[in-house]
Structure formats: C-alpha cells, structure tokens
C-alpha cells in the first residue's frame, strides 16, 4: 500500500499563492506518477496536474495552465503544487493521487489517494 499525506492548504485572497505538498510513504515503485485533483462543493472531482517519476512530462488542466506548477522530488517521494494568481473558482478540496506507471488525467487510473486539503480563495 501507498500512503499519501497532503499539506499546505489554507485561506488566501484572490491573486495570492499557496504551495501544496504531498508525501508518499509505504510500498515503493520505481516507475510511478503523482497527480493533483480537486473537488468543489456540488461538483465532480477534476484533474488539475500530474507528473511522472522522473519529474518530467508535467500536464495541466487548461483552467490552471500558466498559474500552477507541479514539481517533484523523487528522493523524498514528494510532489508539490505551486499555485499562483489564485482565483475564487480555485476553491476546492485538493487531493493528491498516486499511480504505477505513466501519469494521466483520469481519476480512475490512480488507486492511491490522500485525504485532501482545503484551499479557499476569497474575493
């Protein structure tokens, strides 16, 4: 099993920044990918960003491209999401996810999930 623990959420004003972290522990895999998803009240969970085990091939949802940056530290088995120019519509619970192999945008390919961290952006 893989355990994921997110941190870094909070309350920020529109235009501000936050940095989320997600640390993986437990069973290790040589080739894995990690991603971020978010879920706002009354909405479905949606893809935000993902990155593979080497820190390459980052992918982003169109809604966050140019504002969010995903990065990883393979030695620490940690993935980060730097969120800049935050908007009220970014308010959601942000979830970290882990899968074996290449990253993807579908939540269905990620068997391991964190507990989520709340991000609230005030206008």
TIVO-2410 file (N, C-alpha, C; in nm, 3 decimals):
# residues 123
REC num residu      c1      c2      c3 atome chaine
REC   1      X   0.082  -0.119   0.000     N      A
REC   1      X   0.000   0.000   0.000    CA      A
REC   1      X   0.086   0.125   0.000     C      A
REC   2      X   0.032   0.229  -0.056     N      A
REC   2      X   0.098   0.359  -0.058    CA      A
REC   2      X   0.012   0.456   0.022     C      A
REC   3      X   0.074   0.526   0.113     N      A
REC   3      X   0.004   0.627   0.190    CA      A
REC   3      X   0.048   0.766   0.142     C      A
REC   4      X  -0.050   0.854   0.131     N      A
REC   4      X  -0.025   0.991   0.084    CA      A
REC   4      X  -0.075   1.089   0.189     C      A
REC   5      X   0.007   1.188   0.219     N      A
REC   5      X  -0.032   1.292   0.314    CA      A
REC   5      X  -0.010   1.427   0.251     C      A
REC   6      X  -0.119   1.503   0.235     N      A
REC   6      X  -0.110   1.638   0.178    CA      A
REC   6      X  -0.095   1.742   0.288     C      A
REC   7      X  -0.038   1.854   0.252     N      A
REC   7      X  -0.028   1.967   0.343    CA      A
REC   7      X  -0.018   2.095   0.261     C      A
REC   8      X  -0.040   2.207   0.327     N      A
REC   8      X  -0.020   2.336   0.262    CA      A
REC   8      X  -0.146   2.410   0.224     C      A
REC   9      X  -0.262   2.352   0.245     N      A
REC   9      X  -0.384   2.423   0.212    CA      A
REC   9      X  -0.409   2.536   0.310     C      A
REC  10      X  -0.511   2.615   0.279     N      A
REC  10      X  -0.545   2.726   0.367    CA      A
REC  10      X  -0.633   2.827   0.300     C      A
REC  11      X  -0.644   2.943   0.364     N      A
REC  11      X  -0.725   3.054   0.314    CA      A
REC  11      X  -0.634   3.162   0.258     C      A
REC  12      X  -0.664   3.208   0.139     N      A
REC  12      X  -0.582   3.310   0.075    CA      A
REC  12      X  -0.672   3.403  -0.005     C      A
REC  13      X  -0.630   3.526  -0.021     N      A
REC  13      X  -0.706   3.621  -0.101    CA      A
REC  13      X  -0.680   3.598  -0.250     C      A
REC  14      X  -0.776   3.638  -0.330     N      A
REC  14      X  -0.760   3.628  -0.474    CA      A
REC  14      X  -0.632   3.698  -0.518     C      A
REC  15      X  -0.558   3.634  -0.607     N      A
REC  15      X  -0.431   3.685  -0.652    CA      A
REC  15      X  -0.313   3.634  -0.572     C      A
REC  16      X  -0.340   3.569  -0.462     N      A
REC  16      X  -0.234   3.517  -0.377    CA      A
REC  16      X  -0.183   3.382  -0.423     C      A
REC  17      X  -0.096   3.325  -0.340     N      A
REC  17      X  -0.029   3.199  -0.375    CA      A
REC  17      X  -0.035   3.102  -0.257     C      A
REC  18      X  -0.032   2.976  -0.291     N      A
REC  18      X  -0.019   2.868  -0.194    CA      A
REC  18      X   0.066   2.758  -0.256     C      A
REC  19      X   0.132   2.682  -0.171     N      A
REC  19      X   0.209   2.567  -0.218    CA      A
REC  19      X   0.163   2.444  -0.144     C      A
REC  20      X   0.112   2.347  -0.219     N      A
REC  20      X   0.070   2.221  -0.162    CA      A
REC  20      X   0.183   2.119  -0.173     C      A
REC  21      X   0.189   2.032  -0.074     N      A
REC  21      X   0.287   1.923  -0.076    CA      A
REC  21      X   0.214   1.792  -0.053     C      A
REC  22      X   0.269   1.686  -0.108     N      A
REC  22      X   0.213   1.552  -0.089    CA      A
REC  22      X   0.329   1.455  -0.077     C      A
REC  23      X   0.339   1.393   0.039     N      A
REC  23      X   0.446   1.298   0.065    CA      A
REC  23      X   0.392   1.156   0.058     C      A
REC  24      X   0.461   1.071  -0.017     N      A
REC  24      X   0.422   0.930  -0.029    CA      A
REC  24      X   0.508   0.845   0.062     C      A
REC  25      X   0.447   0.745   0.121     N      A
REC  25      X   0.520   0.651   0.206    CA      A
REC  25      X   0.460   0.512   0.187     C      A
REC  26      X   0.530   0.414   0.245     N      A
REC  26      X   0.483   0.278   0.232    CA      A
REC  26      X   0.552   0.205   0.117     C      A
REC  27      X   0.478   0.129   0.042     N      A
REC  27      X   0.535   0.050  -0.066    CA      A
REC  27      X   0.594   0.141  -0.174     C      A
REC  28      X   0.707   0.102  -0.228     N      A
REC  28      X   0.774   0.183  -0.329    CA      A
REC  28      X   0.767   0.117  -0.465     C      A
REC  29      X   0.762   0.199  -0.566     N      A
REC  29      X   0.764   0.154  -0.705    CA      A
REC  29      X   0.866   0.237  -0.780     C      A
REC  30      X   0.935   0.177  -0.874     N      A
REC  30      X   1.037   0.251  -0.948    CA      A
REC  30      X   0.975   0.348  -1.048     C      A
REC  31      X   0.866   0.307  -1.105     N      A
REC  31      X   0.802   0.391  -1.207    CA      A
REC  31      X   0.661   0.424  -1.161     C      A
REC  32      X   0.640   0.549  -1.131     N      A
REC  32      X   0.511   0.592  -1.078    CA      A
REC  32      X   0.484   0.734  -1.121     C      A
REC  33      X   0.364   0.776  -1.104     N      A
REC  33      X   0.326   0.913  -1.133    CA      A
REC  33      X   0.238   0.963  -1.020     C      A
REC  34      X   0.240   1.093  -1.002     N      A
REC  34      X   0.156   1.154  -0.900    CA      A
REC  34      X   0.080   1.270  -0.961     C      A
REC  35      X  -0.037   1.290  -0.911     N      A
REC  35      X  -0.119   1.397  -0.966    CA      A
REC  35      X  -0.197   1.468  -0.858     C      A
REC  36      X  -0.254   1.580  -0.898     N      A
REC  36      X  -0.342   1.658  -0.812    CA      A
REC  36      X  -0.480   1.668  -0.878     C      A
REC  37      X  -0.580   1.647  -0.797     N      A
REC  37      X  -0.718   1.665  -0.839    CA      A
REC  37      X  -0.784   1.759  -0.739     C      A
REC  38      X  -0.899   1.812  -0.775     N      A
REC  38      X  -0.971   1.897  -0.681    CA      A
REC  38      X  -1.122   1.874  -0.695     C      A
REC  39      X  -1.191   1.901  -0.587     N      A
REC  39      X  -1.335   1.885  -0.588    CA      A
REC  39      X  -1.399   2.001  -0.510     C      A
REC  40      X  -1.478   2.078  -0.580     N      A
REC  40      X  -1.551   2.188  -0.520    CA      A
REC  40      X  -1.689   2.137  -0.476     C      A
REC  41      X  -1.752   2.204  -0.381     N      A
REC  41      X  -1.885   2.161  -0.335    CA      A
REC  41      X  -1.985   2.151  -0.449     C      A
REC  42      X  -2.052   2.036  -0.458     N      A
REC  42      X  -2.153   2.017  -0.560    CA      A
REC  42      X  -2.100   1.985  -0.698     C      A
REC  43      X  -1.968   1.970  -0.708     N      A
REC  43      X  -1.907   1.941  -0.839    CA      A
REC  43      X  -1.830   1.810  -0.834     C      A
REC  44      X  -1.804   1.756  -0.953     N      A
REC  44      X  -1.727   1.634  -0.961    CA      A
REC  44      X  -1.578   1.663  -0.942     C      A
REC  45      X  -1.507   1.560  -0.901     N      A
REC  45      X  -1.362   1.573  -0.888    CA      A
REC  45      X  -1.302   1.596  -1.026     C      A
REC  46      X  -1.210   1.690  -1.036     N      A
REC  46      X  -1.149   1.721  -1.165    CA      A
REC  46      X  -0.998   1.720  -1.157     C      A
REC  47      X  -0.939   1.687  -1.269     N      A
REC  47      X  -0.793   1.684  -1.283    CA      A
REC  47      X  -0.735   1.824  -1.275     C      A
REC  48      X  -0.621   1.835  -1.208     N      A
REC  48      X  -0.551   1.963  -1.200    CA      A
REC  48      X  -0.415   1.955  -1.269     C      A
REC  49      X  -0.332   1.860  -1.225     N      A
REC  49      X  -0.198   1.847  -1.281    CA      A
REC  49      X  -0.141   1.711  -1.246     C      A
REC  50      X  -0.041   1.666  -1.323     N      A
REC  50      X   0.023   1.538  -1.294    CA      A
REC  50      X   0.166   1.542  -1.345     C      A
REC  51      X   0.248   1.452  -1.290     N      A
REC  51      X   0.389   1.446  -1.326    CA      A
REC  51      X   0.439   1.304  -1.307     C      A
REC  52      X   0.538   1.262  -1.388     N      A
REC  52      X   0.584   1.125  -1.374    CA      A
REC  52      X   0.704   1.115  -1.279     C      A
REC  53      X   0.754   0.995  -1.260     N      A
REC  53      X   0.852   0.964  -1.156    CA      A
REC  53      X   0.983   1.038  -1.174     C      A
REC  54      X   1.016   1.075  -1.296     N      A
REC  54      X   1.142   1.146  -1.319    CA      A
REC  54      X   1.125   1.297  -1.310     C      A
REC  55      X   1.006   1.340  -1.280     N      A
REC  55      X   0.979   1.483  -1.278    CA      A
REC  55      X   0.951   1.542  -1.414     C      A
REC  56      X   0.939   1.455  -1.512     N      A
REC  56      X   0.915   1.503  -1.646    CA      A
REC  56      X   0.769   1.494  -1.687     C      A
REC  57      X   0.744   1.544  -1.806     N      A
REC  57      X   0.613   1.539  -1.867    CA      A
REC  57      X   0.502   1.593  -1.778     C      A
REC  58      X   0.517   1.711  -1.720     N      A
REC  58      X   0.407   1.766  -1.642    CA      A
REC  58      X   0.288   1.800  -1.732     C      A
REC  59      X   0.170   1.772  -1.687     N      A
REC  59      X   0.049   1.805  -1.762    CA      A
REC  59      X  -0.044   1.883  -1.671     C      A
REC  60      X  -0.123   1.971  -1.732     N      A
REC  60      X  -0.209   2.060  -1.657    CA      A
REC  60      X  -0.348   2.069  -1.719     C      A
REC  61      X  -0.445   2.094  -1.635     N      A
REC  61      X  -0.577   2.130  -1.684    CA      A
REC  61      X  -0.569   2.270  -1.744     C      A
REC  62      X  -0.648   2.294  -1.845     N      A
REC  62      X  -0.646   2.426  -1.910    CA      A
REC  62      X  -0.676   2.538  -1.810     C      A
REC  63      X  -0.758   2.509  -1.712     N      A
REC  63      X  -0.802   2.612  -1.618    CA      A
REC  63      X  -0.689   2.660  -1.527     C      A
REC  64      X  -0.582   2.584  -1.515     N      A
REC  64      X  -0.473   2.623  -1.425    CA      A
REC  64      X  -0.342   2.646  -1.498     C      A
REC  65      X  -0.340   2.617  -1.627     N      A
REC  65      X  -0.216   2.631  -1.704    CA      A
REC  65      X  -0.166   2.774  -1.699     C      A
REC  66      X  -0.038   2.790  -1.669     N      A
REC  66      X   0.021   2.923  -1.660    CA      A
REC  66      X   0.014   2.982  -1.520     C      A
REC  67      X  -0.066   2.923  -1.434     N      A
REC  67      X  -0.078   2.973  -1.296    CA      A
REC  67      X  -0.025   2.872  -1.194     C      A
REC  68      X  -0.043   2.744  -1.222     N      A
REC  68      X   0.001   2.638  -1.131    CA      A
REC  68      X   0.123   2.568  -1.190     C      A
REC  69      X   0.210   2.522  -1.101     N      A
REC  69      X   0.327   2.445  -1.142    CA      A
REC  69      X   0.340   2.322  -1.054     C      A
REC  70      X   0.347   2.206  -1.118     N      A
REC  70      X   0.368   2.082  -1.044    CA      A
REC  70      X   0.516   2.044  -1.054     C      A
REC  71      X   0.570   1.995  -0.944     N      A
REC  71      X   0.709   1.951  -0.942    CA      A
REC  71      X   0.721   1.835  -0.846     C      A
REC  72      X   0.836   1.769  -0.852     N      A
REC  72      X   0.852   1.652  -0.765    CA      A
REC  72      X   0.995   1.638  -0.719     C      A
REC  73      X   1.010   1.574  -0.606     N      A
REC  73      X   1.140   1.538  -0.552    CA      A
REC  73      X   1.137   1.387  -0.535     C      A
REC  74      X   1.198   1.316  -0.628     N      A
REC  74      X   1.190   1.170  -0.628    CA      A
REC  74      X   1.254   1.111  -0.503     C      A
REC  75      X   1.363   1.169  -0.458     N      A
REC  75      X   1.433   1.118  -0.340    CA      A
REC  75      X   1.344   1.127  -0.216     C      A
REC  76      X   1.262   1.231  -0.211     N      A
REC  76      X   1.172   1.249  -0.097    CA      A
REC  76      X   1.034   1.190  -0.123     C      A
REC  77      X   1.013   1.143  -0.245     N      A
REC  77      X   0.883   1.089  -0.284    CA      A
REC  77      X   0.773   1.189  -0.252     C      A
REC  78      X   0.801   1.310  -0.291     N      A
REC  78      X   0.709   1.420  -0.262    CA      A
REC  78      X   0.677   1.496  -0.390     C      A
REC  79      X   0.552   1.533  -0.405     N      A
REC  79      X   0.510   1.615  -0.517    CA      A
REC  79      X   0.456   1.746  -0.462     C      A
REC  80      X   0.480   1.853  -0.538     N      A
REC  80      X   0.439   1.985  -0.496    CA      A
REC  80      X   0.346   2.047  -0.601     C      A
REC  81      X   0.261   2.134  -0.555     N      A
REC  81      X   0.178   2.212  -0.647    CA      A
REC  81      X   0.187   2.359  -0.605     C      A
REC  82      X   0.261   2.436  -0.682     N      A
REC  82      X   0.271   2.578  -0.657    CA      A
REC  82      X   0.155   2.647  -0.729     C      A
REC  83      X   0.074   2.715  -0.653     N      A
REC  83      X  -0.046   2.779  -0.709    CA      A
REC  83      X  -0.032   2.930  -0.695     C      A
REC  84      X  -0.024   2.997  -0.808     N      A
REC  84      X  -0.013   3.142  -0.812    CA      A
REC  84      X  -0.137   3.203  -0.875     C      A
REC  85      X  -0.154   3.332  -0.856     N      A
REC  85      X  -0.267   3.405  -0.914    CA      A
REC  85      X  -0.399   3.332  -0.887     C      A
REC  86      X  -0.417   3.293  -0.764     N      A
REC  86      X  -0.535   3.214  -0.728    CA      A
REC  86      X  -0.663   3.295  -0.748     C      A
REC  87      X  -0.767   3.222  -0.788     N      A
REC  87      X  -0.898   3.281  -0.813    CA      A
REC  87      X  -1.001   3.216  -0.721     C      A
REC  88      X  -1.111   3.283  -0.693     N      A
REC  88      X  -1.214   3.221  -0.610    CA      A
REC  88      X  -1.262   3.086  -0.664     C      A
REC  89      X  -1.261   3.071  -0.795     N      A
REC  89      X  -1.305   2.944  -0.854    CA      A
REC  89      X  -1.205   2.831  -0.833     C      A
REC  90      X  -1.089   2.861  -0.777     N      A
REC  90      X  -0.994   2.756  -0.741    CA      A
REC  90      X  -1.027   2.695  -0.605     C      A
REC  91      X  -1.123   2.751  -0.536     N      A
REC  91      X  -1.163   2.699  -0.406    CA      A
REC  91      X  -1.214   2.556  -0.419     C      A
REC  92      X  -1.153   2.466  -0.342     N      A
REC  92      X  -1.189   2.324  -0.350    CA      A
REC  92      X  -1.107   2.248  -0.248     C      A
REC  93      X  -1.142   2.121  -0.231     N      A
REC  93      X  -1.054   2.029  -0.160    CA      A
REC  93      X  -0.960   1.970  -0.265     C      A
REC  94      X  -0.832   1.980  -0.239     N      A
REC  94      X  -0.731   1.931  -0.331    CA      A
REC  94      X  -0.679   1.796  -0.282     C      A
REC  95      X  -0.679   1.700  -0.375     N      A
REC  95      X  -0.637   1.565  -0.343    CA      A
REC  95      X  -0.512   1.527  -0.421     C      A
REC  96      X  -0.422   1.460  -0.354     N      A
REC  96      X  -0.305   1.404  -0.417    CA      A
REC  96      X  -0.337   1.259  -0.455     C      A
REC  97      X  -0.284   1.215  -0.568     N      A
REC  97      X  -0.310   1.078  -0.614    CA      A
REC  97      X  -0.182   1.016  -0.667     C      A
REC  98      X  -0.175   0.885  -0.664     N      A
REC  98      X  -0.053   0.810  -0.699    CA      A
REC  98      X  -0.092   0.690  -0.784     C      A
REC  99      X  -0.016   0.669  -0.890     N      A
REC  99      X  -0.041   0.552  -0.972    CA      A
REC  99      X   0.091   0.491  -1.018     C      A
REC 100      X   0.088   0.367  -1.054     N      A
REC 100      X   0.207   0.299  -1.105    CA      A
REC 100      X   0.211   0.320  -1.256     C      A
REC 101      X   0.323   0.367  -1.305     N      A
REC 101      X   0.335   0.391  -1.448    CA      A
REC 101      X   0.314   0.536  -1.483     C      A
REC 102      X   0.270   0.559  -1.606     N      A
REC 102      X   0.262   0.695  -1.658    CA      A
REC 102      X   0.142   0.769  -1.599     C      A
REC 103      X   0.157   0.902  -1.598     N      A
REC 103      X   0.051   0.987  -1.545    CA      A
REC 103      X  -0.064   0.997  -1.645     C      A
REC 104      X  -0.179   1.033  -1.594     N      A
REC 104      X  -0.295   1.054  -1.679    CA      A
REC 104      X  -0.390   1.151  -1.615     C      A
REC 105      X  -0.493   1.189  -1.691     N      A
REC 105      X  -0.590   1.287  -1.642    CA      A
REC 105      X  -0.713   1.225  -1.579     C      A
REC 106      X  -0.729   1.096  -1.594     N      A
REC 106      X  -0.847   1.030  -1.539    CA      A
REC 106      X  -0.822   0.985  -1.397     C      A
REC 107      X  -0.915   1.018  -1.308     N      A
REC 107      X  -0.902   0.976  -1.169    CA      A
REC 107      X  -0.905   0.824  -1.156     C      A
REC 108      X  -0.962   0.757  -1.253     N      A
REC 108      X  -0.977   0.612  -1.245    CA      A
REC 108      X  -0.844   0.537  -1.248     C      A
REC 109      X  -0.737   0.600  -1.299     N      A
REC 109      X  -0.610   0.528  -1.309    CA      A
REC 109      X  -0.527   0.540  -1.182     C      A
REC 110      X  -0.576   0.616  -1.085     N      A
REC 110      X  -0.499   0.636  -0.962    CA      A
REC 110      X  -0.562   0.553  -0.850     C      A
REC 111      X  -0.494   0.450  -0.804     N      A
REC 111      X  -0.550   0.366  -0.698    CA      A
REC 111      X  -0.528   0.420  -0.556     C      A
REC 112      X  -0.433   0.512  -0.544     N      A
REC 112      X  -0.399   0.562  -0.411    CA      A
REC 112      X  -0.429   0.711  -0.402     C      A
REC 113      X  -0.493   0.750  -0.290     N      A
REC 113      X  -0.537   0.889  -0.273    CA      A
REC 113      X  -0.505   0.938  -0.132     C      A
REC 114      X  -0.478   1.067  -0.123     N      A
REC 114      X  -0.463   1.131   0.007    CA      A
REC 114      X  -0.599   1.170   0.062     C      A
REC 115      X  -0.596   1.228   0.181     N      A
REC 115      X  -0.720   1.263   0.250    CA      A
REC 115      X  -0.774   1.398   0.204     C      A
REC 116      X  -0.695   1.475   0.135     N      A
REC 116      X  -0.738   1.604   0.084    CA      A
REC 116      X  -0.700   1.719   0.175     C      A
REC 117      X  -0.681   1.834   0.114     N      A
REC 117      X  -0.651   1.956   0.189    CA      A
REC 117      X  -0.735   2.069   0.130     C      A
REC 118      X  -0.794   2.149   0.218     N      A
REC 118      X  -0.886   2.254   0.174    CA      A
REC 118      X  -0.809   2.377   0.128     C      A
REC 119      X  -0.846   2.428   0.013     N      A
REC 119      X  -0.795   2.555  -0.037    CA      A
REC 119      X  -0.915   2.647  -0.057     C      A
REC 120      X  -0.910   2.762   0.009     N      A
REC 120      X  -1.019   2.858  -0.001    CA      A
REC 120      X  -0.961   2.991  -0.048     C      A
REC 121      X  -1.016   3.043  -0.157     N      A
REC 121      X  -0.969   3.170  -0.212    CA      A
REC 121      X  -1.082   3.271  -0.200     C      A
REC 122      X  -1.057   3.375  -0.124     N      A
REC 122      X  -1.160   3.477  -0.103    CA      A
REC 122      X  -1.147   3.588  -0.206     C      A
REC 123      X  -1.260   3.646  -0.241     N      A
REC 123      X  -1.259   3.753  -0.343    CA      A
REC 123      X  -1.240   3.890  -0.280     C      A
***
